Amino acid sequence: MAEYLVLIYENEAEWAGADQGVFDEVMKAHNDFGSTHHAALRGGNALQPAGTATSIRGTRTDSVTVTDGPFAETKETLGGYYLIEAPDLDAAIEIAKAVPAKFGGVEVRPVRVFD
Amino acid sequence: MRVTRDLDLAEECAQDAFARALTAWPADGVPDRPGAWLTTVARRRALDVLRREAALRRALPLLVVDEVESQVVEPQVVEEDAIADDRLRLVFTCAHPALNPDARVALTLRLLCGLTTAEIAKAFLVAEATMAARLTRAKKKIAVARIPYRVPDAAQLPERLDAVLTVVHLLFTVGHTAPSGPDLIRADLVERALDLARMLRQLLPADPEVAGLLALLELTHARRLTRTDDSGRLLLLDEQDRSRWDRRAIDAATPLVRESLRARPPGRFALQAAIAAVHAEAASYADTDWREIVALYGVLLARWPSPVVALNRAVAIGLADGPAAGLAELEPLGREPALATYAYLPAARADFLRRLGRYDEAAAAYAEAALMTDNDVERAFLHRRYDEVRAASQ
């Protein structure tokens, strides 16, 4: 088994324009996902919008810079994640296909293991 | 793969098997099942290497599992089944949609056909270091992301098989009309694509799209001797000597076309094979059933919309209903961004304009098409036509 981080990237502008109905629909989809795949789920969270992010470069050096905003400015921003466990990439992709991402998509990244 | 569990070793063994084939086949003749032969040799070599390593490092756990050890001494049938399983698994790994499309083709050539990195680099006109880096990245992703060596289950199979067939088709297409260079055909790539398509047919004998792809490649390949004249000039379908088409290949492919078309609805390779079969069946260019071809392209376009299919359909309409009708069909395609640098669009327009006697416009279109191709044989053809229509307009 291996762990995979499923990163949810969505267009925040579309979320900002969405009404309560859309929000409820997506919350229900997340609850459904959670109950269907609870055996594989190792964790997960929704994140506050990218505007609340702070980026810090040059950590552990003498020239640390702290700037407002996410690391990369793109149309789709990281809005949440699930940590899942799966035997291989095909199995991880099958689970990722069930993750709600109404205004974007998801990225699957294997979690690195140090021996 | 189950034997070695290590991609680099498998790669080395595949290459070794290929090198042995190059020396053994000219002497002993090509075996009935070259694909199986290659894997048998590769497997024995892997076992040799692994046994040696095991002997050297007795302290480490044995790399070869008992099940595989026992298979080696069992009858040939068992071994061939196991080989088929291994190759099929490897095909799906190499063409996995999580890999970069270029890397899928390169990995397939490396691991299934045993080509060297240098040979693959040459085929794709990139530096060997670039190709080596591309292969390394892909192999690393297979290992790190755990892309499995497994035949996908029934639910995933159609989509994943389509990715496999696309790799083989792309390989054939690149070989059939080389994107650039002095030769029209890259015979090495065409042969590898045919080997892979035949191998897939053995491994998945019941799949209609596999039958369709093999039929399409065999039917297209059957015209190979007639695509250029003795001096290497390009000959179009209407100029080709049909008596030199490979009748045995056509006769062998025809039942495959019928078989592939039994799927409801028929897949995209089945439809393309059916189009190739209409050409193969026509006794002469004038006898070609263009209406049937227009209809088949129509079905293809409805289910797999693509500007290139639309272009082919427009050309077929021009041949069925006359050049003016063809020109009208081509007109909207000129606004298609995907065709902006596609030489066959101005070449098709030039041909219809030439048939309509609009020589000045035809000359301009031939000149435009010639600028868009990097294949020397195709460019020479377009320049020849350009000179003809210029002469006719004087």
Interface residues (C-beta under 8 A of the other chain):
Chain A: A2 P87 D88 L89 D90 I93 E94 V108 P110 R112
Chain B: H96 A98 V144 A145 R146 I147 P148 R150 P152 Q156
